[in-house]
Amino acid sequence: MTQKIPTTIITGFLGAGKTTLVRHVLANANGKRIALIINEFGDVGVDRDVLAGCGDENCTEDDMIELANGCICCTVADEFIPTMQTLLARDNPPEHIIIETSGLALPQPLVRAFNWPEIKTRITIDGIVTVADAAALSEGRFAANEAAVDVLRKSDEMLDHDTPLGELFEDQLICADIIVLNKADLVSAPHMQKVREELARHMRPGTKIIDAQNGIIDIEALLGMGLASEADIDNRLSHHEKDHDGVPHEHDDFDSFAFTMEQAQSRAQLIATIEQTIIAHDVLRLKGFAAIKGSAARLAVQAVGPRINTWFDRPWLPDERQETTLVVIGQSPLDAEAIRENLRSGKVS
């Protein structure tokens, strides 16, 4: 029997920098054959397009598989297991598999899937990496931070301590073997220490924290851990598994939709409209590609809360329709029609 193929699961909250980290790993693979499975939350494969532009020979079309029909942890039998079986059946199977989960994914069911008889003898979890946004955590925005929650409680007596976002983030921390604290350069040393102390309250003993900037870390710290994490799943129980005896989770607390619109008048106008829309409708995440009037290049857009990053990632292809395609994610219910109208008109009511 050949040696099991190691698999790295990369999870983390919305906008923490998972895709940036994956691009860094692929670009520094040193010839290793890596297959990438992307679990996109939304109707448009934005992350897949971003990764396809990494410029490395290991980022081939055949080695990138997108599961866009639902959260990977909810579609294990229908999509994930057949996908893994297809990879294993190749004449030249990958040497390593990377799974980038959705920002809304609960990792525990995915880890359990590695014990399914169909794949158990052929693959193993090399390690589970949770990417966390240091800047957001220092602001108390995607964190199970009691001090930040207490501040919010004082301003809103109806706010519940155990929000779905908080529990989901804790579940990702509990499941991790390594936590990559990304965007560390945006946080002062005293605040970073506070973030680390808060994370330590929710991590399993022995979990390591690595600081990173722009997802750049030594990939030797991520690949080759050899932990067989699937054998330790009983020590990584989620809130749902503890409280509901293993009842499958749902994503009813989140909405997402994708839509297209015509070219924006300018980059500045588009950014201003996105910023105003995010604030007005409490959008958690917005991402996509935009067409700017008079520009021959496509504008990549990544927004997390109030922070918006844009860059021209590549020229438009000759046969490509120059239009703007965006995915919007937020807590339910989202007023999709109002958000679409705001973004298309450039005005926020």
PATOR-276698 format. One record per residue (C-alpha): x, y, z; residue in one letter. Coordinates in steps of 0.5 Angstrom, whole numbers, plus 500, padded with zeros to 3 digits. Layout:
<sites>
<site X="X" Y="Y" Z="Z" residuo="A"/>
...
</sites>
This chain:
<sites>
<site X="500" Y="500" Z="500" residuo="M"/>
<site X="503" Y="507" Z="498" residuo="T"/>
<site X="504" Y="512" Z="503" residuo="Q"/>
<site X="498" Y="516" Z="505" residuo="K"/>
<site X="497" Y="523" Z="501" residuo="I"/>
<site X="498" Y="529" Z="506" residuo="P"/>
<site X="492" Y="534" Z="506" residuo="T"/>
<site X="492" Y="541" Z="509" residuo="T"/>
<site X="486" Y="544" Z="511" residuo="I"/>
<site X="486" Y="552" Z="511" residuo="I"/>
<site X="480" Y="555" Z="515" residuo="T"/>
<site X="479" Y="562" Z="518" residuo="G"/>
<site X="474" Y="567" Z="518" residuo="F"/>
<site X="471" Y="572" Z="513" residuo="L"/>
<site X="477" Y="576" Z="510" residuo="G"/>
<site X="482" Y="573" Z="514" residuo="A"/>
<site X="487" Y="572" Z="509" residuo="G"/>
<site X="486" Y="565" Z="507" residuo="K"/>
<site X="487" Y="566" Z="499" residuo="T"/>
<site X="493" Y="570" Z="500" residuo="T"/>
<site X="496" Y="565" Z="504" residuo="L"/>
<site X="494" Y="559" Z="499" residuo="V"/>
<site X="497" Y="563" Z="494" residuo="R"/>
<site X="504" Y="564" Z="498" residuo="H"/>
<site X="504" Y="556" Z="499" residuo="V"/>
<site X="503" Y="555" Z="491" residuo="L"/>
<site X="508" Y="560" Z="489" residuo="A"/>
<site X="513" Y="557" Z="494" residuo="N"/>
<site X="511" Y="549" Z="493" residuo="A"/>
<site X="518" Y="548" Z="489" residuo="N"/>
<site X="516" Y="543" Z="484" residuo="G"/>
<site X="511" Y="539" Z="489" residuo="K"/>
<site X="505" Y="537" Z="486" residuo="R"/>
<site X="499" Y="540" Z="490" residuo="I"/>
<site X="492" Y="539" Z="489" residuo="A"/>
<site X="487" Y="545" Z="491" residuo="L"/>
<site X="480" Y="544" Z="493" residuo="I"/>
<site X="476" Y="551" Z="494" residuo="I"/>
<site X="470" Y="551" Z="498" residuo="N"/>
<site X="467" Y="558" Z="495" residuo="E"/>
<site X="461" Y="561" Z="499" residuo="F"/>
<site X="457" Y="564" Z="494" residuo="G"/>
<site X="455" Y="563" Z="487" residuo="D"/>
<site X="461" Y="566" Z="483" residuo="V"/>
<site X="468" Y="563" Z="484" residuo="G"/>
<site X="472" Y="569" Z="486" residuo="V"/>
<site X="477" Y="566" Z="490" residuo="D"/>
<site X="478" Y="561" Z="484" residuo="R"/>
<site X="480" Y="566" Z="480" residuo="D"/>
<site X="484" Y="570" Z="485" residuo="V"/>
<site X="488" Y="563" Z="486" residuo="L"/>
<site X="489" Y="562" Z="478" residuo="A"/>
<site X="493" Y="568" Z="477" residuo="G"/>
<site X="498" Y="566" Z="482" residuo="C"/>
<site X="503" Y="565" Z="476" residuo="G"/>
<site X="506" Y="559" Z="478" residuo="D"/>
<site X="506" Y="553" Z="474" residuo="E"/>
<site X="503" Y="549" Z="480" residuo="N"/>
<site X="497" Y="553" Z="479" residuo="C"/>
<site X="494" Y="549" Z="473" residuo="T"/>
<site X="487" Y="548" Z="471" residuo="E"/>
<site X="487" Y="541" Z="473" residuo="D"/>
<site X="489" Y="541" Z="480" residuo="D"/>
<site X="484" Y="546" Z="482" residuo="M"/>
<site X="477" Y="544" Z="484" residuo="I"/>
<site X="472" Y="548" Z="486" residuo="E"/>
<site X="466" Y="546" Z="490" residuo="L"/>
<site X="461" Y="552" Z="490" residuo="A"/>
<site X="454" Y="548" Z="491" residuo="N"/>
<site X="454" Y="549" Z="499" residuo="G"/>
<site X="459" Y="549" Z="505" residuo="C"/>
<site X="464" Y="543" Z="504" residuo="I"/>
<site X="462" Y="541" Z="511" residuo="C"/>
<site X="455" Y="540" Z="509" residuo="C"/>
<site X="456" Y="536" Z="502" residuo="T"/>
<site X="461" Y="531" Z="505" residuo="V"/>
<site X="458" Y="525" Z="501" residuo="A"/>
<site X="455" Y="529" Z="495" residuo="D"/>
<site X="461" Y="533" Z="493" residuo="E"/>
<site X="467" Y="532" Z="498" residuo="F"/>
<site X="468" Y="524" Z="498" residuo="I"/>
<site X="467" Y="524" Z="490" residuo="P"/>
<site X="472" Y="529" Z="489" residuo="T"/>
<site X="477" Y="526" Z="493" residuo="M"/>
<site X="476" Y="519" Z="490" residuo="Q"/>
<site X="477" Y="523" Z="483" residuo="T"/>
<site X="484" Y="526" Z="485" residuo="L"/>
<site X="486" Y="519" Z="488" residuo="L"/>
<site X="484" Y="515" Z="482" residuo="A"/>
<site X="489" Y="520" Z="478" residuo="R"/>
<site X="495" Y="516" Z="474" residuo="D"/>
<site X="499" Y="522" Z="477" residuo="N"/>
<site X="496" Y="523" Z="484" residuo="P"/>
<site X="498" Y="530" Z="488" residuo="P"/>
<site X="503" Y="529" Z="493" residuo="E"/>
<site X="500" Y="534" Z="497" residuo="H"/>
<site X="492" Y="537" Z="498" residuo="I"/>
<site X="490" Y="543" Z="500" residuo="I"/>
<site X="483" Y="545" Z="502" residuo="I"/>
<site X="481" Y="552" Z="503" residuo="E"/>
<site X="474" Y="552" Z="506" residuo="T"/>
<site X="469" Y="557" Z="506" residuo="S"/>
<site X="470" Y="563" Z="511" residuo="G"/>
<site X="463" Y="560" Z="514" residuo="L"/>
<site X="465" Y="553" Z="514" residuo="A"/>
<site X="465" Y="549" Z="521" residuo="L"/>
<site X="471" Y="545" Z="520" residuo="P"/>
<site X="469" Y="539" Z="525" residuo="Q"/>
<site X="465" Y="535" Z="520" residuo="P"/>
<site X="470" Y="536" Z="514" residuo="L"/>
<site X="475" Y="533" Z="519" residuo="V"/>
<site X="471" Y="527" Z="521" residuo="R"/>
<site X="470" Y="525" Z="513" residuo="A"/>
<site X="477" Y="523" Z="513" residuo="F"/>
<site X="475" Y="517" Z="517" residuo="N"/>
<site X="470" Y="515" Z="512" residuo="W"/>
<site X="472" Y="508" Z="509" residuo="P"/>
<site X="472" Y="510" Z="502" residuo="E"/>
<site X="478" Y="515" Z="503" residuo="I"/>
<site X="481" Y="513" Z="510" residuo="K"/>
<site X="487" Y="509" Z="507" residuo="T"/>
<site X="489" Y="513" Z="502" residuo="R"/>
<site X="489" Y="520" Z="505" residuo="I"/>
<site X="491" Y="524" Z="512" residuo="T"/>
<site X="490" Y="530" Z="515" residuo="I"/>
<site X="497" Y="533" Z="515" residuo="D"/>
<site X="495" Y="539" Z="519" residuo="G"/>
<site X="489" Y="544" Z="520" residuo="I"/>
<site X="491" Y="551" Z="520" residuo="V"/>
<site X="486" Y="557" Z="522" residuo="T"/>
<site X="488" Y="564" Z="519" residuo="V"/>
<site X="486" Y="570" Z="524" residuo="A"/>
<site X="485" Y="577" Z="522" residuo="D"/>
<site X="490" Y="580" Z="528" residuo="A"/>
<site X="487" Y="587" Z="526" residuo="A"/>
<site X="480" Y="585" Z="526" residuo="A"/>
<site X="481" Y="582" Z="533" residuo="L"/>
<site X="484" Y="587" Z="536" residuo="S"/>
<site X="478" Y="592" Z="534" residuo="E"/>
<site X="474" Y="586" Z="537" residuo="G"/>
<site X="470" Y="585" Z="530" residuo="R"/>
<site X="470" Y="578" Z="529" residuo="F"/>
<site X="473" Y="575" Z="536" residuo="A"/>
<site X="470" Y="571" Z="542" residuo="A"/>
<site X="473" Y="577" Z="546" residuo="N"/>
<site X="469" Y="578" Z="552" residuo="E"/>
<site X="472" Y="585" Z="553" residuo="A"/>
<site X="470" Y="587" Z="546" residuo="A"/>
<site X="463" Y="584" Z="547" residuo="V"/>
<site X="462" Y="587" Z="554" residuo="D"/>
<site X="463" Y="594" Z="550" residuo="V"/>
<site X="458" Y="592" Z="545" residuo="L"/>
<site X="453" Y="590" Z="551" residuo="R"/>
<site X="453" Y="596" Z="554" residuo="K"/>
<site X="451" Y="600" Z="548" residuo="S"/>
<site X="446" Y="595" Z="546" residuo="D"/>
<site X="442" Y="591" Z="552" residuo="E"/>
<site X="439" Y="586" Z="547" residuo="M"/>
<site X="446" Y="584" Z="544" residuo="L"/>
<site X="447" Y="576" Z="546" residuo="D"/>
<site X="454" Y="574" Z="548" residuo="H"/>
<site X="454" Y="568" Z="544" residuo="D"/>
<site X="453" Y="570" Z="537" residuo="T"/>
<site X="453" Y="565" Z="532" residuo="P"/>
<site X="460" Y="569" Z="529" residuo="L"/>
<site X="463" Y="568" Z="536" residuo="G"/>
<site X="461" Y="561" Z="536" residuo="E"/>
<site X="464" Y="559" Z="529" residuo="L"/>
<site X="470" Y="563" Z="530" residuo="F"/>
<site X="471" Y="559" Z="537" residuo="E"/>
<site X="470" Y="552" Z="533" residuo="D"/>
<site X="475" Y="554" Z="528" residuo="Q"/>
<site X="480" Y="556" Z="534" residuo="L"/>
<site X="479" Y="549" Z="537" residuo="I"/>
<site X="480" Y="545" Z="531" residuo="C"/>
<site X="486" Y="548" Z="529" residuo="A"/>
<site X="493" Y="545" Z="530" residuo="D"/>
<site X="496" Y="552" Z="528" residuo="I"/>
<site X="493" Y="559" Z="528" residuo="I"/>
<site X="496" Y="564" Z="523" residuo="V"/>
<site X="495" Y="571" Z="526" residuo="L"/>
<site X="495" Y="575" Z="519" residuo="N"/>
<site X="496" Y="582" Z="518" residuo="K"/>
<site X="500" Y="583" Z="524" residuo="A"/>
<site X="504" Y="589" Z="522" residuo="D"/>
<site X="497" Y="593" Z="523" residuo="L"/>
<site X="497" Y="592" Z="530" residuo="V"/>
<site X="502" Y="595" Z="536" residuo="S"/>
<site X="506" Y="590" Z="540" residuo="A"/>
<site X="501" Y="591" Z="546" residuo="P"/>
<site X="495" Y="590" Z="542" residuo="H"/>
<site X="498" Y="583" Z="539" residuo="M"/>
<site X="499" Y="581" Z="546" residuo="Q"/>
<site X="492" Y="582" Z="548" residuo="K"/>
<site X="490" Y="578" Z="542" residuo="V"/>
<site X="494" Y="572" Z="543" residuo="R"/>
<site X="492" Y="572" Z="550" residuo="E"/>
<site X="485" Y="572" Z="548" residuo="E"/>
<site X="486" Y="567" Z="543" residuo="L"/>
<site X="489" Y="562" Z="548" residuo="A"/>
<site X="483" Y="562" Z="552" residuo="R"/>
<site X="479" Y="558" Z="546" residuo="H"/>
<site X="485" Y="554" Z="543" residuo="M"/>
<site X="487" Y="547" Z="545" residuo="R"/>
<site X="493" Y="546" Z="549" residuo="P"/>
<site X="499" Y="545" Z="545" residuo="G"/>
<site X="496" Y="549" Z="539" residuo="T"/>
<site X="501" Y="554" Z="536" residuo="K"/>
<site X="501" Y="561" Z="534" residuo="I"/>
<site X="505" Y="564" Z="528" residuo="I"/>
<site X="505" Y="572" Z="526" residuo="D"/>
<site X="504" Y="573" Z="519" residuo="A"/>
<site X="504" Y="579" Z="514" residuo="Q"/>
<site X="500" Y="579" Z="508" residuo="N"/>
<site X="500" Y="571" Z="509" residuo="G"/>
<site X="507" Y="570" Z="508" residuo="I"/>
<site X="510" Y="565" Z="512" residuo="I"/>
<site X="515" Y="559" Z="512" residuo="D"/>
<site X="511" Y="554" Z="508" residuo="I"/>
<site X="515" Y="549" Z="512" residuo="E"/>
<site X="512" Y="551" Z="518" residuo="A"/>
<site X="505" Y="549" Z="515" residuo="L"/>
<site X="507" Y="543" Z="510" residuo="L"/>
<site X="509" Y="536" Z="513" residuo="G"/>
<site X="507" Y="537" Z="520" residuo="M"/>
<site X="504" Y="529" Z="520" residuo="G"/>
<site X="499" Y="530" Z="525" residuo="L"/>
<site X="494" Y="525" Z="523" residuo="A"/>
<site X="489" Y="530" Z="526" residuo="S"/>
<site X="483" Y="526" Z="524" residuo="E"/>
<site X="485" Y="521" Z="529" residuo="A"/>
<site X="484" Y="527" Z="534" residuo="D"/>
<site X="477" Y="529" Z="532" residuo="I"/>
<site X="474" Y="527" Z="539" residuo="D"/>
<site X="478" Y="533" Z="542" residuo="N"/>
<site X="476" Y="538" Z="537" residuo="R"/>
<site X="468" Y="538" Z="539" residuo="L"/>
<site X="465" Y="544" Z="536" residuo="S"/>
<site X="459" Y="548" Z="540" residuo="H"/>
<site X="454" Y="544" Z="536" residuo="H"/>
<site X="457" Y="537" Z="538" residuo="E"/>
<site X="457" Y="539" Z="545" residuo="K"/>
<site X="451" Y="542" Z="546" residuo="D"/>
<site X="446" Y="538" Z="541" residuo="H"/>
<site X="449" Y="531" Z="541" residuo="D"/>
<site X="452" Y="532" Z="534" residuo="G"/>
<site X="446" Y="535" Z="530" residuo="V"/>
<site X="449" Y="538" Z="523" residuo="P"/>
<site X="449" Y="545" Z="523" residuo="H"/>
<site X="446" Y="550" Z="519" residuo="E"/>
<site X="448" Y="557" Z="516" residuo="H"/>
<site X="441" Y="560" Z="517" residuo="D"/>
<site X="444" Y="566" Z="520" residuo="D"/>
<site X="448" Y="568" Z="514" residuo="F"/>
<site X="446" Y="570" Z="507" residuo="D"/>
<site X="450" Y="571" Z="501" residuo="S"/>
<site X="448" Y="573" Z="494" residuo="F"/>
<site X="452" Y="575" Z="487" residuo="A"/>
<site X="450" Y="580" Z="482" residuo="F"/>
<site X="453" Y="583" Z="476" residuo="T"/>
<site X="453" Y="591" Z="474" residuo="M"/>
<site X="456" Y="595" Z="469" residuo="E"/>
<site X="462" Y="599" Z="469" residuo="Q"/>
<site X="464" Y="604" Z="475" residuo="A"/>
<site X="465" Y="611" Z="473" residuo="Q"/>
<site X="472" Y="611" Z="477" residuo="S"/>
<site X="475" Y="607" Z="482" residuo="R"/>
<site X="474" Y="612" Z="487" residuo="A"/>
<site X="467" Y="612" Z="486" residuo="Q"/>
<site X="466" Y="605" Z="487" residuo="L"/>
<site X="470" Y="604" Z="493" residuo="I"/>
<site X="466" Y="610" Z="496" residuo="A"/>
<site X="460" Y="607" Z="494" residuo="T"/>
<site X="462" Y="600" Z="497" residuo="I"/>
<site X="464" Y="603" Z="503" residuo="E"/>
<site X="457" Y="607" Z="504" residuo="Q"/>
<site X="453" Y="600" Z="503" residuo="T"/>
<site X="457" Y="596" Z="508" residuo="I"/>
<site X="456" Y="601" Z="513" residuo="I"/>
<site X="449" Y="602" Z="511" residuo="A"/>
<site X="447" Y="595" Z="511" residuo="H"/>
<site X="452" Y="592" Z="516" residuo="D"/>
<site X="455" Y="587" Z="510" residuo="V"/>
<site X="461" Y="583" Z="513" residuo="L"/>
<site X="464" Y="581" Z="507" residuo="R"/>
<site X="464" Y="583" Z="499" residuo="L"/>
<site X="469" Y="581" Z="494" residuo="K"/>
<site X="469" Y="580" Z="487" residuo="G"/>
<site X="472" Y="583" Z="480" residuo="F"/>
<site X="470" Y="590" Z="477" residuo="A"/>
<site X="470" Y="594" Z="471" residuo="A"/>
<site X="472" Y="601" Z="471" residuo="I"/>
<site X="471" Y="606" Z="465" residuo="K"/>
<site X="477" Y="607" Z="461" residuo="G"/>
<site X="481" Y="602" Z="464" residuo="S"/>
<site X="484" Y="596" Z="460" residuo="A"/>
<site X="485" Y="592" Z="467" residuo="A"/>
<site X="480" Y="588" Z="471" residuo="R"/>
<site X="480" Y="591" Z="479" residuo="L"/>
<site X="480" Y="586" Z="484" residuo="A"/>
<site X="476" Y="588" Z="490" residuo="V"/>
<site X="476" Y="585" Z="497" residuo="Q"/>
<site X="472" Y="588" Z="503" residuo="A"/>
<site X="472" Y="586" Z="510" residuo="V"/>
<site X="467" Y="590" Z="514" residuo="G"/>
<site X="470" Y="597" Z="513" residuo="P"/>
<site X="477" Y="595" Z="510" residuo="R"/>
<site X="477" Y="595" Z="503" residuo="I"/>
<site X="483" Y="593" Z="498" residuo="N"/>
<site X="483" Y="594" Z="491" residuo="T"/>
<site X="488" Y="592" Z="486" residuo="W"/>
<site X="488" Y="591" Z="478" residuo="F"/>
<site X="490" Y="584" Z="478" residuo="D"/>
<site X="490" Y="583" Z="470" residuo="R"/>
<site X="488" Y="586" Z="463" residuo="P"/>
<site X="481" Y="584" Z="461" residuo="W"/>
<site X="481" Y="578" Z="456" residuo="L"/>
<site X="479" Y="580" Z="448" residuo="P"/>
<site X="473" Y="575" Z="449" residuo="D"/>
<site X="471" Y="577" Z="456" residuo="E"/>
<site X="465" Y="581" Z="458" residuo="R"/>
<site X="468" Y="587" Z="462" residuo="Q"/>
<site X="463" Y="588" Z="467" residuo="E"/>
<site X="463" Y="588" Z="475" residuo="T"/>
<site X="461" Y="581" Z="479" residuo="T"/>
<site X="461" Y="582" Z="486" residuo="L"/>
<site X="459" Y="577" Z="492" residuo="V"/>
<site X="456" Y="580" Z="498" residuo="V"/>
<site X="456" Y="576" Z="505" residuo="I"/>
<site X="452" Y="578" Z="511" residuo="G"/>
<site X="448" Y="576" Z="517" residuo="Q"/>
<site X="441" Y="574" Z="515" residuo="S"/>
<site X="437" Y="577" Z="513" residuo="P"/>
<site X="440" Y="581" Z="508" residuo="L"/>
<site X="436" Y="586" Z="504" residuo="D"/>
<site X="439" Y="584" Z="497" residuo="A"/>
<site X="435" Y="588" Z="493" residuo="E"/>
<site X="437" Y="595" Z="497" residuo="A"/>
<site X="444" Y="593" Z="496" residuo="I"/>
<site X="444" Y="592" Z="489" residuo="R"/>
<site X="440" Y="598" Z="488" residuo="E"/>
<site X="445" Y="602" Z="492" residuo="N"/>
<site X="451" Y="599" Z="489" residuo="L"/>
<site X="449" Y="600" Z="482" residuo="R"/>
<site X="446" Y="607" Z="483" residuo="S"/>
<site X="452" Y="609" Z="487" residuo="G"/>
<site X="447" Y="612" Z="492" residuo="K"/>
<site X="446" Y="610" Z="499" residuo="V"/>
<site X="439" Y="611" Z="502" residuo="S"/>
</sites>
